[in-house]
Amino acid sequence: MASPSDNRLDLTSGLLGTHVEEKSATITWQDGHRTVLPTLYDKSGHNVCEEVDIPIIKFLSEFPISTPESASWVAHVPYEMLSHDTMLDVIGKALSINKTIVIRGEKVPQRSEELTADFLDKRFTISKHRPVCIHDVMMRSCDHVNMKITGTIGSFFDAMVDSTRIQCILDLPLAQTSLPDQLRNIDHGLAYGWSQTTHRVPITSKVHPENFMVRGWGILHHAGYLSYPHHNAEGTLTWLRMELGVKFWVVFRPKNHRDDRKHLQEFVTRLVDFTNHEEWVRKHCDAEVIVLRPGDIVIMPPGTVHAVYTPVPSFATGGHFYHYMCLHLTELARYIDSEAADSTTNQDLEHALETLRRMMIMVPYLSLRTVLYKRPLLGLCIMVTKTEEYRAKGSSKQSAAKSETSQPSRDVAEVIMRKCFRLTRKLRPGAVMRIFIYLCTVIFIILSAELSPPKATGVSGIGVIYK
């Protein structure tokens, strides 16, 4: 283990007394990184972070740091390998068996700039006058639901050097940001669903802007901000690239019963309420810590429960997307959201259904080079035919409203369920739970070896269908 005296491992330098309280305690992670613990005093002199934030950070620091040699649920990919012709398929398969992807080694320009409003304006055209919604830790300590204030990018940076404030901004739409060019086609919702179905089914109804805006965004954090355990809404995959700063990105997995849908739902709901279920979580939860520095990229499968600690001022870009190989995981995440989205996610999204419907409509037109696996395909069929059952708890009815894509996507799903799964309209209502049970026997199974080439079961005019 490297010495904590290494300048690269000591992340407290220059923070105490400026960005964070001078008397803030510190903690050492498993690889020797030393970070501050958040400290905010209320009027009585009590540190409000002691009840929830600090216990969770201490819990996170107990888990091993993910490396190429040690990772069991994380696949580490050198950046130079992205140029290989098969890399998109390799990454897709790893994501489909619920492995988080970490890409390191991207050559980033040496930046002498500090994280400032001028930096964001110059590099990302984010104006300091831009109105934003700011998450505030002091307010969260009093009410975890009503923790947002309105401000600007400029006011956020003013508070960054106020040791009595810890804040973050989660909603900075950046349509111009994207993954490396080698991964530009990994977003199947955009590449197939939206780009190739509007001739077959023209857009005639109002389309929610989140269908496009969530594909690129930025996030800003003060030093000492903890994002509590959660999974991202609507069963999306998520990618993130560090631009400036450092993050400790922690991905969780259940120790057992990974094929039990009820246990997985309980796992998520208890983990997001860690301080009230600490004993249960310690018994059933495992995790890996991914340390992200500028140029590093992380890609998470749908429904991945994660927590993020940001020990220094940081800015990252990222986005959400869908992938044909991962739709069984999307189905499970959206199923959990339908029961508990008000507590398991940290943002409300209502863009999913229209994108999923268009992915379904595209299936008959896919090239035979596009591999479709039965489990994800069945998950997609269920989601577009049982739309109301997958509406996230607390979301508006409009998120499951009918549109010009409703009937065409249902028609395609009917044919696939009859031809590929021998399920008819008459049988389907009574077979839904049987389908769920079938799906959950393969969801969240963590494999340590690479997937072997699957055995094809036939070509049916809708691409190659695999088991």
Buried (B, 14 or more C-beta within 10 A) or exposed (E): EEEBEEEEBBBBEEBBEEBBBEEBEBBBBEBBBBBBBBBBBEEEEEBBBBEBBBBBBEBBBEBBBBBEEEBBBBBBBEBEBBEEEEBBBBBBBBBBBBBBBBBBBBEEEEEEEEBBBEBBBEEBEBEBEBEBEBBBBBBBBEEEEEBBBEBBBBBBBBBBEEBEBBBBBBBBBBEEBBBBEBBEEBBBBBBBBBEBBEEEBEBEEEBBEBBBBBBBBBBBBBBBBBBBBBBBBBBBBBBBBBBBBBBBBBBBBBEEBBBBBEBBBBBBBBBBBBEEBBEBBEEBBBBBBBBBBBBBBBBBBBBBBBBBBBBBBBBBBBBBBBBBBBBBBBBBBBBBBBBBBEBBBBEBBBBBBBBBBBBBBBBBBBEEEBBBBBBBBBBBBBBBBBBEEBBBBEBEEEBBBEBBBBEBBBEBBBBBBBBBBEBEEEBBEEBBEEBBEBBBEBBBEEEEEEEEEEEEEEEBEBBBBBE
